[in-house]
Amino acid sequence: GKGEYDHYMLKEINTQPTALSNTIEGRIEDGDVAFESLPPGTFADVDSVQFVACGTSYHAAMYGGQLVREAGVRAEVLRASEYESTAGPVDETTLVVAVTQSGETADTLDAVRKAADRGARTLAVTNVVGSTAAREADDAVYIRAGPEVGVAATKTYSSQAVTLALLSQRLAGDVPDAAPVADRAAMLEALEDLPQHVETVLETSTAESLAEETLDSESFFFIGNGRGRSVALEGALKFKEITYEHAEGFAAGELKHGPLALVTEATPVFAVATGGADDKTKTNAIEAQSRGAPIVAIGPDDHPLVDIADAHLSVPDTHPVWTGLLANVQLQLLSYHAADQLDRPIDKPRNLAKSVTVE
Ligand code: F6R
């Protein structure tokens, strides 16, 4: 049940420290990645990776896909519903990774079946043991987030992103010519602290009062670059899904190529700091600010974006690979509290289903 919480979504946001501890449990050994079902060498024949996913899982796949590319492995991240028109050719050296919490999303199953028919190797990254994706793929890795009841995916996003980050390091070790990130030991060490950092965000977040202050706006924009872009897109999806307010996520650098025309004093811009390539986010946030938009920075206290921002949602300073996931928790809380203040049916938003089994 929901226990002490008003909604499953809030419960699931708050159980992320436990979910993440379960996700990483036993998967880091001697400074390296350990996957029960995928021992070292599993991907020695892999040359490139295609991720296929929908919605929130697509955003987690974007986060993971970037880490795979940073490891020197060719990777594309594709919307499952667009697989036919966007996927490059595949063969037995292509690993097609279906990222799907439920393991039952029709678009994702269809994409991965097409890839398998064409000879690709397949891997399911899912929350549900025995799901269709897990049964049909050549291999499966479980994200171990525990059951998610709220229609809006929260803890499964975090656990998916972390699982994919670990997968990126297995690929880095296995794929010829790939290389683990230079500071892998530090990155994995910081991962072990991630549940505690999420706990800090949950305990200190000022998202509720910020939601109240900004709620009377026309539109809500979310911007970020690099890993921050996927967090911005996810922030906007969650916000529109449960508040029914107009929200959009953009790559920060794209703002000036059109969306800036929408920016006024009535459109707060939430700018995600990731500790990575954030310069563009800062410059474009300043552009929006000079058109009157209030800027909210989400990131560590000493981040340059915070200096220029009108408001700040703070996250602990950690390895830059994980900062975006902490920012995402702040954005989950922002969406939740905004929807709660609007009295929306948070766990069952109109027109949406937990598992989308039609194409
Ligand atoms: C958004 C949300 C959806 C799902 C999408 C894929 O909060 O939950 O966008 O992420 O329908 O679902 P799965 O991961 O089950 O394939």
Boltz pocket constraint, residues with backbone or C-beta under 6 A from the ligand:
constraints:
  - pocket:
      binder: B
      contacts: [[A, 54], [A, 55], [A, 56], [A, 57], [A, 58], [A, 99], [A, 100], [A, 101], [A, 102], [A, 103], [A, 104], [A, 105], [A, 108], [A, 151], [A, 152], [A, 153], [A, 154], [A, 238], [A, 241], [A, 353], [A, 354], [A, 355], [A, 356]]
      max_distance: 6.0
